[in-house]
Amino acid sequence: MREGSGGGTVRKKLIILGLVAGVVLYLDQMAKALAVIHLKDRPPVVVIEGNFNLVYVENTGAAFGLFSGARRELRFPFFHIVSALAIIAIIYLFMTLKESQVLLTVSLSTILGGALGNFTDRVRLGYVVDFLDFHWNDLHWPAFNVADTAITIGVGLLILDMIISREEAEA
């Protein structure tokens, strides 16, 4: 494709998508593999006393374990369908972006990498491996993983892009 034909725009976006989503997916799956090897069937590893542990959790629910108590017959297809639709929606939104929307491109790529990481677990294992356990003494945030972190960062970048775009529109 020639650069002037618009192919350069698509190519640049796809390179960003492939690099960012690919790195997120790789780091997520490697971190989860290490969690299985070093944390499964073992007590938590205290990293920062009273604040941060490494643990092994098989999360059968949604984010933060929501709906983990639902019957498997309902939970399994629901999460697969919702995850697949979310991935399709992200790719669709991604394809509508302009070359100048670099922050939004990185944001959606980061979210997609995280979504693919957790989707991979659900398809392969039937649950998502979580291992990061932040807490303040006995008050625990639900355990999470690299994919969840990437999705959160991606959403933060999305919000930042919205703020910047709004300020630019008002100026």
Secondary structure per residue as TSV (DSSP state, phi and psi in degrees):
chain	resnum	aa	ss	phi	psi
A	1	M	-	360.0	138.5
A	2	R	-	-79.0	148.5
A	3	E	G	-60.7	-38.8
A	4	G	G	-73.8	-14.4
A	5	S	G	-85.3	1.2
A	6	G	T	95.5	-11.5
A	7	G	H	-64.7	-31.9
A	8	G	H	-62.8	-36.9
A	9	T	H	-63.4	-48.2
A	10	V	H	-64.5	-44.1
A	11	R	H	-61.3	-45.3
A	12	K	H	-61.8	-45.0
A	13	K	H	-62.8	-42.0
A	14	L	H	-67.5	-34.0
A	15	I	H	-64.5	-45.5
A	16	I	H	-61.0	-47.4
A	17	L	H	-57.3	-51.2
A	18	G	H	-61.5	-44.6
A	19	L	H	-66.8	-52.9
A	20	V	H	-67.4	-53.0
A	21	A	H	-63.4	-39.4
A	22	G	H	-63.8	-44.4
A	23	V	H	-64.2	-43.9
A	24	V	H	-60.7	-48.3
A	25	L	H	-60.2	-45.7
A	26	Y	H	-61.5	-50.7
A	27	L	H	-61.5	-40.1
A	28	D	H	-62.1	-50.5
A	29	Q	H	-67.2	-36.1
A	30	M	H	-67.8	-43.0
A	31	A	H	-63.4	-40.1
A	32	K	H	-67.8	-38.2
A	33	A	H	-62.6	-41.5
A	34	L	H	-65.8	-37.3
A	35	A	H	-62.6	-41.9
A	36	V	H	-62.6	-46.2
A	37	I	H	-65.5	-44.6
A	38	H	H	-101.6	-15.1
A	39	L	H	-118.3	-26.3
A	40	K	T	-62.3	134.8
A	41	D	T	61.5	26.8
A	42	R	S	-130.7	158.1
A	43	P	-	-68.6	159.3
A	44	P	-	-56.5	148.0
A	45	V	E	-98.7	116.5
A	46	V	E	-77.1	120.7
A	47	V	E	-99.1	-49.2
A	48	I	E	-129.4	110.6
A	49	E	T	-49.6	125.5
A	50	G	T	79.5	-1.4
A	51	N	T	-136.2	-31.9
A	52	F	E	-152.0	124.3
A	53	N	E	-126.4	157.7
A	54	L	E	-103.0	126.2
A	55	V	E	-133.5	171.2
A	56	Y	E	-119.0	121.5
A	57	V	E	-133.0	132.1
A	58	E	E	-98.5	100.8
A	59	N	E	-88.4	107.1
A	60	T	-	-89.1	-3.9
A	61	G	S	-100.1	-161.1
A	62	A	S	-87.6	-158.8
A	63	A	G	-53.6	135.2
A	64	F	G	60.6	24.3
A	65	G	G	79.0	9.0
A	66	L	T	-60.0	138.9
A	67	F	T	67.7	15.0
A	68	S	T	-67.5	-20.0
A	69	G	T	-84.6	-6.3
A	70	A	S	-69.1	154.7
A	71	R	-	-61.2	141.3
A	72	R	H	-58.2	-37.4
A	73	E	H	-60.8	-30.4
A	74	L	H	-91.0	-43.7
A	75	R	H	-63.9	-45.8
A	76	F	H	-59.7	-56.8
A	77	P	H	-67.6	-35.2
A	78	F	H	-59.2	-50.6
A	79	F	H	-67.9	-34.4
A	80	H	H	-66.9	-44.7
A	81	I	H	-67.1	-47.0
A	82	V	H	-61.9	-43.8
A	83	S	H	-62.3	-45.7
A	84	A	H	-62.9	-42.7
A	85	L	H	-64.5	-39.2
A	86	A	H	-63.7	-43.0
A	87	I	H	-63.4	-43.2
A	88	I	H	-63.1	-42.7
A	89	A	H	-63.8	-40.9
A	90	I	H	-63.9	-44.5
A	91	I	H	-63.4	-40.9
A	92	Y	H	-61.4	-49.5
A	93	L	H	-59.6	-41.9
A	94	F	H	-57.7	-43.7
A	95	M	H	-69.0	-19.1
A	96	T	T	-87.2	-7.4
A	97	L	-	-71.8	150.0
A	98	K	-	-89.4	158.0
A	99	E	T	-58.1	-32.7
A	100	S	T	-72.0	-13.0
A	101	Q	-	-90.2	60.4
A	102	V	H	-65.5	-45.4
A	103	L	H	-61.3	-42.1
A	104	L	H	-66.5	-36.5
A	105	T	H	-62.9	-46.1
A	106	V	H	-65.3	-40.6
A	107	S	H	-59.0	-53.1
A	108	L	H	-66.3	-33.0
A	109	S	H	-65.9	-40.0
A	110	T	H	-66.5	-44.8
A	111	I	H	-61.9	-43.9
A	112	L	H	-61.6	-44.0
A	113	G	H	-58.3	-43.0
A	114	G	H	-66.3	-43.0
A	115	A	H	-62.0	-41.6
A	116	L	H	-65.8	-36.0
A	117	G	H	-61.9	-48.6
A	118	N	H	-71.7	-35.4
A	119	F	H	-63.3	-40.6
A	120	T	H	-57.3	-45.4
A	121	D	H	-60.9	-46.4
A	122	R	H	-61.4	-42.4
A	123	V	H	-70.4	-45.3
A	124	R	H	-76.4	-40.0
A	125	L	H	-113.4	-23.9
A	126	G	S	88.1	2.9
A	127	Y	S	-156.9	169.6
A	128	V	E	-108.0	134.1
A	129	V	E	-82.8	122.2
A	130	D	E	-115.5	149.3
A	131	F	E	-152.0	-8.4
A	132	L	E	-94.3	120.6
A	133	D	E	-124.2	97.1
A	134	F	E	-95.6	141.8
A	135	H	E	-158.9	164.4
A	136	W	E	-121.6	99.8
A	137	N	T	56.5	-111.0
A	138	D	T	-95.9	-0.2
A	139	L	E	-92.0	107.2
A	140	H	E	-103.4	136.0
A	141	W	-	-79.9	142.4
A	142	P	-	-57.4	143.1
A	143	A	-	-59.7	147.8
A	144	F	B	-145.2	-172.0
A	145	N	-	-141.4	-174.9
A	146	V	H	-63.3	-41.1
A	147	A	H	-60.5	-44.4
A	148	D	H	-61.8	-40.2
A	149	T	H	-62.7	-44.5
A	150	A	H	-62.8	-42.3
A	151	I	H	-61.9	-42.5
A	152	T	H	-64.1	-43.9
A	153	I	H	-63.3	-43.1
A	154	G	H	-60.7	-41.9
A	155	V	H	-66.5	-38.8
A	156	G	H	-60.5	-43.2
A	157	L	H	-65.3	-35.7
A	158	L	H	-62.5	-44.8
A	159	I	H	-64.5	-43.4
A	160	L	H	-59.3	-43.2
A	161	D	H	-61.7	-40.5
A	162	M	H	-63.9	-41.0
A	163	I	H	-64.8	-46.3
A	164	I	H	-62.6	-44.8
A	165	S	H	-62.4	-39.7
A	166	R	H	-66.3	-42.8
A	167	E	H	-65.0	-39.6
A	168	E	H	-65.7	-37.1
A	169	A	H	-68.3	-34.6
A	170	E	H	-77.8	-23.5
A	171	A	-	-76.4	360.0
